[in-house]
Amino acid sequence: MNKIWTLLTIFTLCITYSYGQTLEELEAQKSELEAQKAGLQEQFDTYNGYQAEINAINDQILKLSGWQTGFSGLIGFSFTKSNNWVSNPNPNASSSALNLGFTGYANKITDSYFWRNKGILNKSWSDVDLSDADAMSEDDGLFDNGTVDLLNLNSLYGKTLSDKIAASAMGEVNTSLGNFLDPGTLDIGVGITYTPNSDLVVVIHPLNYHVAFSGLEGVESTGALGAKLRADYTKNFAGGVAWSSTLTSFIPYVSKDPTLFEYSWINTLSFEVWNGLGVGFSLGIRKAEFEWADTQTYYSLGLSYALGQ
């Protein structure tokens, strides 16, 4: 019996000793990790300090380097053709589609003033030739069948009042390339521009003259005073994702029938997979009763090749 108690005592002491050793090792490991963490945090803080200085220097370089110009764009194309493929609804048929989306800018930014110019063009064509369909269709070519045509030109001049606020004047044309100002709108106005960061520019012009050019029979072109609002947002995210968004609107001070109130929201989202190749998505929403009573929309989605400079 005494031997049993002796063995139990030795076993308990061994477990206690082993537990104590393990706890000491964990405490030492914890202390070592905390020391490494403190070192990494110090390096991270130093990196952030350097990055802030680099960003400030980049801002000064931009202000002193004169005009900054560039463009970005998406090109998407698809083509299908069948010949005597009897399982198809139309054994002999072909279709093609071409989507183009371009955004260009020319900016001059200094400590005392800025001049921002931006152009947006979205153009799409689609053609289907159903040579064996019941209702025969004549193939009139891809570029004879436009499906999307949008052109927006903007010029914004501002006199700096503070780091984020400027007194500004702006001119904007919103129309199409193929039917320029038929219909379309022209805005000229003054107010303030708010620039919270390099990605976002917000224009608020309470004094703006808006001209609506009619492309409809029996509807005359007209104009009115009102407020002009515009916001441009451009952001490049990690992983090759880029987003460009423009929201522009006019709010008239007088009532007309049809109303001159309008807004347009234009978006381009791209995801690069490899060397410019990826997936592109464009979305446009427009409400302009002077042109059309219902909300106007367009979108395109597909494989694309991204252009950039």
Disulfide bonds with the S-S distance in Angstrom:
none
